[in-house]
Amino acid sequence: MTAEDKNCTRDESRRWSFRGYELDPANFTSAMVHLYRGEIQRANTWRTRLDATTNWAVITVAGALTFVFAEPTNPHFVFGLVLLLLLVFLTIEARRYRYYVLWAYRVHLMETDFLAPIFVPPFQPSADWAGKLAQTLSEPSFPIKLWQAVARRFRRNYIWLMSLLVLSWVLKLVMHPTRTGSITTVVERATVGPIRGQAVVLGAALLYTGLFALMIVDRLSRSWFPAPEFLRRVTRPFVPRPRREERLAVIVTTEGQAVAGRILRELQRGVTALEGRGMYTGDRWDVLLSAVTDVQVSHLKAIVHEIDAHAFVVVSMTAEIRGGGFTPFEPPS
């Protein structure tokens, strides 16, 4: 093999070049391994922080129960303070959960779309995995909103802690200083300083009910079961619209075979061809339909313009695309 042939072979295997150094396939794989290990470490670190916050909440509730029920004269308003403290812990844990989901999303992309295809035919990753990974690295953003994180951590952990706290609070008011079966007496005993018992009970009920409603709204936003229409109408303003990352490209061209071939090879996206006819000129056109991601739109436009500069291209946002690699990521709890 001549020196020129060796240079051509080296140029063909080159994946990336930046500031004088090159990244060949072997170095690319090594870089991916280090990136995967780094994201795994990040996810584990933030998972540990999630567990630490839950432990704080458990210890706080256990300490409050031990103190309040130790003596009949111990004040009941400690439960109210602990309830507010649990709300602070829940907010902190929700913030940490958003970071955890971000790292877990990157790990999910590398495991399902890069590492898993190594073991099964056709031994190649999906077409959009690198684009999605590059997007979350260059423009990091949380996959879920703060209120969604609050709802999910409440459903997983804090609903049990807060329910135990509220029930213990009611039991304390019923039993101490003397046992009573009157609801009016129980409400009067809930008085804390200048705050009347009715206000204390109402505030605790609103807090618990609000978190419970938030949990239901989050579940409805991710569920596929047919919820009642009135319930969907009520929850619709609170359900965020998902970020559209998929696009439907409609290409009207006379070079349909060449354009479709380039899209299949370079973007690795399926193409559906239809036969069209111009209603004014009567000319025959090829109408191509292809679902692509955000990061592939510019490449697709470049392909079409290079083959047919007079082609008509429409790229629109899609409400939903399922199948063919377009599957939603479900954040771990």
C-alpha angles and dihedrals in degrees: 000000000000124000089252092055090050091052091050091050091049091049091050092052094047112114103178140001128196132167096341102317129094134218113215124188093272093051090043090057090047091051090050091051092052091046091050092049091048094051091046090053091049092050092049092048094053091043088057089050089052091053091047092056091049090050090053089054094048093049092047093051092046091050092049093050092049093049100043097047094041093084132013089230095057109111121256095213088082086081090057092051091048090049090056090045090053088053089055091049090049092053092049092047092048090054091050090047091058090057091046092052090051093055092041090053091056092047089049091054094050095045100045101032104031111021100034095055089058089075102045135046136300081034097214133106124250117276099250105039095096092047093052092045091049090049094053091046097047096037107025114197133161112261091217135037125248095252090052090052090050091050094049097046089047090052093047102043120348099057088069095045094047092044090052090048094050093047091048089049091054091046091051092052091048097048106034134104086356132349115265137174097196116110090204091056091048091052092048091051089056090071113124113197109297092351111097120230093246091059093047093050092045093050093050091046093050092049094050094042092048092054091046091051090049089054091052093049091052092050091049092050090058101036129098098199116111104259118195113278094237090054092050090048091053096046098040096090090054097047111091119227111246118248109258111233097157127080134192113220120203112192123188110193145139091229097062097145094051094045093047091049092053092048091050094049103037104030096027089220126139119250129204116202125207130181115241137179129205108242093209102040099024090225120149117245136183113234113202125193120197133164112220138165129249095262092051097055096084091048091050092051090050091052093050094046092049093053101034117012090186096054120126113233128187119184115186136174116255128222091217141343120194127184132020094072096314098115124143121244114240109208114232118244 
